[in-house]
Amino acid sequence: MEKKGLSEDWLAVIIGLLVFVLSLGVFIGWDLLGWGIKTNVWINIAKALEPFSKAWAGVGGVGALVLTYLFLLIVMTIGSAALGAKPGKFAAAFTVVFCISYACWLAGSYANIAATPDKLKAFGITWSLNVTQESGFVIALIVGLIIGNFFPGFAAALSEAIKPEWYIKTAIVILGGALGVTAAEQLGLATAVMFRGLCAIIEAYLIYWALVYWISRKYFKFSREWAAPLASGISICGVSAAIATGGAIKARPVVPIMVSSLVVIFAVVELLILPFIAQHFLWEEPMVAGAWMGLAVKTDGAAVASGAITDSLIRAKALAEAGVNYKADWIMGAATTVKVFIDIFIGVWAFILAIIWCSVIECKPGEKVRPGQIWERFPKFVLGYIVTFLIVLYIGISYPALLGKAKAATGEATIFRVLFFVMTFFTIGVVSNFRKLWEEGIGKLAAVYLLCLFGFIIWIGLVISWIFFHGVKPPLV
């Protein structure tokens, strides 16, 4: 039973801001979170774990993992007590949740699973599933589903720490800072590229969202609870956008998580196919190709990886076919810029949807919506996301010399954001029922995704990329 005046929503803001503020210690020479566990893509597991900061190298990989666990255990146990849970029971259950979740993330970081095509040589391997480290999220979901459906006694024993909404909302608060520093970094690109990227995502997103939502409702008969997160997941960045939308419309946590899992899976297909299509048909319009990757590929990791592969492929073909030697990373930069603007839009869209759902969708006939009702429904964690984003963006724009420290700070905070994400996927699996999910239309969900992605999203993204980036060329070497 939660104590009056404190909710998981507000507690997520408090803990997310705590991690964010501690990460800012690097600006005054206090590396307060540098011991956080950094998980590398690995072939040799001995090289998989290390502290994020070299200043903490002495604690070693295992030491960093233990410190990370202890920090989260203390903070989350205190938070659970504020929510009315029994600290002892929560601590025991949280320990299991953390260990299983991290094991899933570590497994998803194995090179033959996570390495993208541009990294195979560095690992000395010839093949990979190319799923990026985000495959750890899907593994965590599958493990959670197995425990929840086949080991109900074990699942019940973990119930005190099965808090998916709390975990994901905390993660999104922390996410704002990382996007802030990325946006500030992109100010170094040509202004024209940034402006085109902003225009492109506004155009594409408004078209994408409306079409996916309409198709989901009209032809597949999904409820609004499913249609809205699906539209956001396909239109923006699957994981964060779908979850922020779910929070805004008060959907059950399982809804955006299932959408996010589909996004990760389909991103693999796009990563393997789209860069080669771009090399064949768009090598004379390199910035169009880069922007297309940002608009079409729906996870951050896969979008940037697609941009990197496209960058290499098109530069090689332009040099071979026309003797044109473009500078590296500009094509990838276009993909990253577009993707960053898409991610930034998450908070704005969650705010808009919260108002629409409160004032139109769930408003009873004849009832007037009070400002207080909008405030009650508004996902407070989005406020935390906006605060962390704006603070870091301001630092990056006003004090460019501090960008390096800002990047280090948000990198440390991202360690914890990723762990909250993976615990979210695991705990969602634990509370999900296979039969109920199938009855609610998980198969249809994949069908909608397949139809929308390959039916029009990829191609509308290509047209919009062409409109805004046609004729724009990277500088020559």
Residue pairs with C-beta under 8 A, 6 or more apart in sequence:
1 84
2 8
2 83
2 84
3 82
3 83
3 84
6 82
6 83
7 380
8 83
8 163
8 165
8 166
8 169
9 169
9 247
9 379
9 380
9 381
10 380
11 79
11 82
11 83
11 166
11 170
12 166
12 169
12 170
12 172
12 173
12 380
12 381
12 384
13 169
13 173
13 380
13 381
13 383
13 384
14 79
15 75
15 76
15 79
15 170
15 173
16 169
16 170
16 171
16 172
16 173
16 174
16 381
16 384
16 388
17 173
17 384
17 387
17 388
18 75
19 33
19 170
19 174
19 413
19 416
19 417
20 173
20 174
20 176
20 177
20 388
20 391
20 413
22 32
22 33
22 413
23 32
23 33
23 177
23 409
23 410
23 412
23 413
24 409
25 31
25 32
25 33
25 409
26 32
26 34
26 405
26 408
26 409
26 412
27 402
27 405
27 406
27 409
31 53
31 55
31 56
33 52
33 412
33 413
33 415
33 416
34 51
34 52
34 53
34 55
34 56
34 412
35 51
35 52
35 53
35 56
35 59
35 63
35 64
35 67
35 68
36 51
36 52
36 64
36 67
36 68
36 412
36 415
36 416
37 49
37 50
37 51
37 52
37 61
37 64
37 65
37 67
37 68
37 102
37 415
38 49
38 50
38 51
38 52
38 64
38 415
39 48
39 49
39 105
39 106
39 109
39 133
39 418
40 47
40 48
40 49
40 50
40 109
41 109
41 110
41 111
41 114
41 115
41 119
41 123
41 133
42 48
42 109
42 110
42 111
43 110
43 111
43 123
43 124
43 125
45 106
46 61
48 61
48 106
48 109
49 60
49 61
49 62
49 64
49 65
49 106
50 57
50 60
50 61
50 64
51 57
51 59
51 60
51 61
51 63
51 64
52 64
52 411
52 412
52 415
53 408
53 412
56 64
59 67
65 102
68 415
68 416
68 419
69 95
69 98
69 99
69 102
72 94
72 98
72 416
72 419
73 91
73 94
73 95
73 98
76 90
76 94
76 161
77 87
77 90
77 91
77 94
78 87
79 166
80 87
80 90
80 94
80 160
80 161
80 163
81 87
81 90
85 160
86 160
89 160
90 160
90 161
92 160
93 157
93 158
93 159
93 160
93 161
93 162
94 160
94 161
96 157
96 158
96 161
97 158
97 161
97 162
97 423
97 426
97 427
98 419
98 423
100 140
100 143
100 426
101 140
101 419
101 422
101 423
101 425
101 426
102 419
102 422
104 136
104 139
104 140
104 143
104 422
104 425
104 426
105 133
105 136
105 139
105 140
105 418
105 419
105 422
106 136
107 113
107 136
107 139
108 114
108 131
108 133
108 134
108 135
108 136
108 137
108 138
108 139
108 140
109 133
109 136
111 119
111 123
111 125
111 128
112 125
112 127
112 128
112 129
113 128
113 129
113 131
113 135
114 128
114 129
114 131
114 132
114 133
114 135
115 123
115 125
115 128
115 130
116 128
116 130
116 132
116 271
116 302
116 305
116 308
116 309
117 128
117 130
117 271
117 272
117 305
117 309
118 305
118 308
118 309
118 312
119 128
120 126
120 127
120 128
129 135
129 268
130 268
130 271
130 272
130 305
131 138
131 264
131 267
131 268
132 267
132 271
132 299
132 301
132 302
132 305
133 301
134 239
134 264
134 267
134 299
134 301
134 302
135 264
136 422
137 239
137 260
137 261
137 264
137 421
137 422
137 425
138 261
138 264
138 265
138 425
140 422
140 423
140 425
140 426
140 429
141 257
141 261
141 425
141 426
141 428
141 429
142 429
143 426
143 429
144 425
144 426
144 427
144 428
144 429
144 430
144 432
145 429
145 430
145 432
145 434
146 429
147 154
147 155
147 158
147 429
147 430
148 155
148 429
148 430
148 431
148 432
148 433
149 432
149 433
149 434
155 162
155 430
155 431
158 430
161 427
162 427
162 430
162 431
163 427
164 253
164 257
164 423
164 424
164 427
164 428
164 431
165 247
165 253
167 420
167 421
167 423
167 424
167 427
168 243
168 253
168 420
168 421
168 424
169 247
169 379
169 381
170 381
170 420
171 417
171 418
171 420
171 421
171 424
172 240
172 243
172 244
172 381
172 382
172 384
172 385
173 381
173 384
173 385
173 388
174 388
174 413
174 414
174 416
174 417
174 420
175 240
175 385
175 388
175 417
176 347
176 384
176 385
176 386
176 387
176 388
176 389
176 390
176 392
177 388
177 389
177 391
177 392
177 409
177 410
177 413
178 410
178 411
178 413
178 414
178 417
179 340
179 343
179 344
179 389
180 388
180 389
180 390
180 391
180 392
180 393
180 396
180 406
180 410
181 392
181 393
181 396
181 403
181 406
181 407
181 409
181 410
182 336
182 340
183 340
183 341
183 344
183 389
183 393
183 396
184 392
184 393
184 395
184 396
184 397
184 403
184 406
185 396
185 403
185 407
186 194
186 333
186 336
186 337
186 340
187 194
187 396
187 397
189 333
189 337
192 472
193 287
193 333
193 334
193 337
193 469
193 472
194 337
196 291
196 468
196 469
196 472
197 291
197 294
197 334
197 337
197 338
197 340
197 341
197 468
198 341
199 468
200 291
200 295
200 338
200 464
200 465
200 467
200 468
200 469
201 295
201 338
201 341
201 342
201 345
202 345
203 464
203 467
203 468
204 235
204 295
204 460
204 461
204 464
205 235
205 236
205 342
205 345
205 349
207 460
208 231
208 234
208 235
208 457
208 460
209 231
209 232
209 235
209 349
210 231
211 452
211 456
212 227
212 230
212 231
212 234
212 235
212 448
212 452
212 457
213 227
213 228
213 230
213 231
215 448
215 451
215 452
216 222
216 226
216 227
216 230
216 231
216 448
217 224
217 227
220 441
220 444
220 447
220 448
222 230
222 441
222 444
222 445
222 448
224 249
224 361
225 249
225 251
225 252
225 255
226 251
226 255
226 440
226 441
226 445
228 245
228 246
228 249
228 251
228 353
229 242
229 243
229 245
229 246
229 249
229 251
229 255
229 256
229 259
230 242
230 259
230 445
230 448
230 449
231 245
232 241
232 242
232 244
232 245
232 346
232 349
233 239
233 241
233 242
233 245
233 256
233 259
233 260
233 262
233 263
233 298
234 259
234 263
234 298
234 449
234 452
234 453
234 457
235 241
235 457
236 298
236 342
236 343
236 345
236 346
236 349
237 263
237 298
237 299
237 300
237 303
237 339
237 342
237 343
237 346
238 259
238 260
238 262
238 263
238 264
238 267
238 298
238 299
239 260
239 263
239 264
239 299
239 421
240 343
240 346
241 343
241 346
241 349
242 255
242 256
242 257
242 259
242 260
242 263
243 256
243 257
243 260
243 424
244 346
244 347
244 349
244 350
244 379
244 382
244 385
245 251
245 256
245 349
245 350
245 353
246 252
246 253
246 255
246 256
247 350
247 379
247 381
247 382
248 350
248 351
248 353
248 354
248 357
248 377
248 378
248 379
248 382
249 353
249 354
249 357
249 361
250 357
250 377
253 424
253 428
253 431
254 428
254 431
254 432
254 437
257 424
257 425
257 428
258 437
258 442
258 445
259 445
260 425
261 425
262 445
262 446
262 449
263 298
263 299
263 449
264 299
264 302
266 298
266 449
266 450
266 453
267 297
267 298
267 299
267 302
267 303
268 302
270 296
270 297
270 298
270 302
270 306
270 453
270 458
271 297
271 302
271 305
271 306
271 309
274 292
274 293
274 296
274 297
274 306
274 310
274 458
275 293
275 306
275 309
275 310
275 313
276 313
278 289
278 292
278 293
278 310
278 313
278 314
279 289
279 310
279 313
279 314
279 317
282 288
282 289
282 292
282 314
283 289
283 313
283 314
283 317
283 318
283 321
284 318
284 322
285 466
285 469
285 470
285 471
286 314
286 315
286 318
286 326
286 330
286 331
286 473
286 474
287 330
287 331
287 334
287 469
287 472
287 473
287 474
288 462
288 465
288 466
288 469
288 470
288 472
289 310
289 314
289 331
289 465
290 307
290 310
290 311
290 330
290 331
290 332
290 333
290 334
290 335
290 338
290 469
291 334
291 335
291 337
291 338
291 465
291 468
291 469
292 335
292 461
292 462
292 465
293 303
293 306
293 307
293 310
293 335
294 303
294 307
294 334
294 335
294 336
294 337
294 338
294 339
294 342
295 338
295 342
295 461
295 462
295 464
295 465
296 457
296 458
296 461
296 462
297 303
297 306
300 339
300 343
303 335
303 336
303 339
304 332
304 335
304 336
304 339
306 335
307 331
307 332
307 333
307 334
307 335
307 336
308 332
310 331
310 332
310 335
311 328
311 329
311 330
311 331
311 332
314 326
314 331
315 325
315 326
315 328
315 331
318 324
318 325
318 326
319 325
319 326
324 476
325 476
325 477
326 473
326 474
326 475
326 476
326 477
327 474
327 475
327 476
327 477
330 474
330 475
331 474
334 469
344 389
346 385
347 382
347 385
347 386
347 389
350 379
350 382
351 378
351 382
354 374
354 377
354 378
354 379
354 382
355 374
355 378
357 377
358 369
358 373
358 374
358 377
359 369
359 374
363 369
392 406
392 409
392 410
395 402
395 406
396 402
396 403
396 406
